[in-house]
Amino acid sequence: MCGIVGYIGTEDAREIIISGLTRLEYRGYDSAGIALYGSESKTFNIYKDKGRVAHLESITDFSYKSCLGIGHTRWATHGVPNQANSHPHTSEESRFFIVHNGVIDNYKELKSELLTENKFYSDTDTEVIAHLIEKFSFEMNVDEAIRKTMSLLEGSYALAIIDTKDESKLYACKNKSPLLLGIGDKGIIVASDLMALVGYSKEYIPLKDKTFVEISGNDYKILDIIGKVVKHEVKVIDVDYTNIEKGEYAHFMLKEISEQPSVIRTIITKYFDGEEVILNGKVKEALEESDRLYIIAAGTSMNAGSVGRELFEKMAGIPTEVHIASEFAYNMPLLSKKPLFIFISQSGETADLRAVLVNVKAKGYRTLTITNVKTSTLAREADYFVEIHAGPEIAVASTKAYTAQIAILAILAYGLSDKHINLRKELSKVAISIENVIDRREYIETLVKEYLTKRNCFYIGRGIDYYACLESSLKLKEISYIQTEGFAAGELKHGTIALIEEDTPVIAIISQRDISKNTRSNLNEVKSRGAKTLVISTKGVHEHDDQIVLDDVYELFSPLLTIIPAQFIAYYAALHRGYDIDKPRNLAKSVTVE
Ligand code: M6R
């Protein structure tokens, strides 16, 4: 959450930073700001406000040359989104300008113990950092002052820092929050994500935790907190971000929903040789050698993980647990003797997952990351990683990453199974069936107008359909703001059914032969209490008045298909309410704070 970009060099800092912030806006978009050094006027200026990067662009003065600057796009953690709380923040005497991604857990203590005389202008934790650096700069060199400040900070930070007394330098440092150094011919960039570097840098360095960087011209020093040189790896930027335009689509979410058949086909080409699954030998070995899998994830990725558990247990017979990363990090259950930790994350940057990864690696357990971003922190830091090949997912609401994650989990589970199905054929069938739903999206839109008329809505299902309900309701709530939950259909009568009123929308997902009758009974129970019911079913279990009937696919793969109408339901519900579909309120695409 929050995106930072800093630049020093001979090119136009403003252009590089604004374009970087635009690409990082998925990390947070409630405020944006930039600090620039005017090479001719020899002055520093800050432009910042509540609102999007486009607004920042409109309030930034473009009339002067600038070769040094730092910028920020914010997802508020401390203090409401307003101009005062927007970054960059300054030190008390305005010597230091800083932008920050992360959360400083001990900022109150630092304020009350070390900065009692200082006057603060924002409600942020970040301002404390600027004040501390300035305080220490009276007694030591700037680099030492920053490193001393780092040694006092508890929590997560990626920082870009300008010292207004020395425009020949840009400083940066990090702990837990991601930060990369982009090396170009005409300057150096620091940024939260590779996306901000593409086009300006050919190589990059992923910075390690608790490292500090001093950049002057095209030269950089990477040190640890005590000033010792840190070894680093220079990597070539070989990612393709050409596919990040909406094209003919009104929204990225609509584009990404529509891309799901081709994502599944891409996965087939990447992971099959004929009918045979190709798995990295070490990944296969790690899976085979473990006595229990622990899937760690958040949000949509966790919902994919729940489907993954069914796949691992039912196809491969491996006991599997799924855990919410933020819970697992600080409340670990008793583990089996040979666990394998599987981290599922679209972005590969989710802080809750990284907290677990660091913890279990320190205990010597093996780790595997399944992610869409091969250059991400979780991909780099786990023992093994598997790429989902969904292509850049821009809409905050995750769609194609979910189906790609499940397809990959199916491939992993199949690789360990007795191969009783033809997986390639089954996945190809799913891709065709998804296309059939996409073709009927206008019909789904009419259903949305008819059924999604209330402030609330329930999804109900059993077994693997229940997991699809959890993801369906997450999609609906995050972009349409309709209050919705996914419920295990049989559990309703134990309390939740009390919420059913006349015309409460209840959507049932029914795809499993052995339990479809039970879900139907639960559906009748809510109908008898006035609910307006809508059924998403598959051909093998459908009834004549079901509103959305999907093709039959291999039953364990049904979430790959039943989620598609649910994604459209969410999309159209948000569209008709006039909401910002790709950037819903209060959310961010990459959740880099715990
Ligand atoms: O990047 P990750 O998959 O680790 O992100 C986890 C969640 O933040 C994410 O899935 C979130 O729930 C999505 N916005 C849901 O659409």
Residues whose N, C-alpha, C, O or C-beta is under 5 A from the ligand:
A	BS01	M6R	A298 G299 T300 S301 I344 S345 Q346 S347 G348 T350 V396 A397 S398 K589 V591
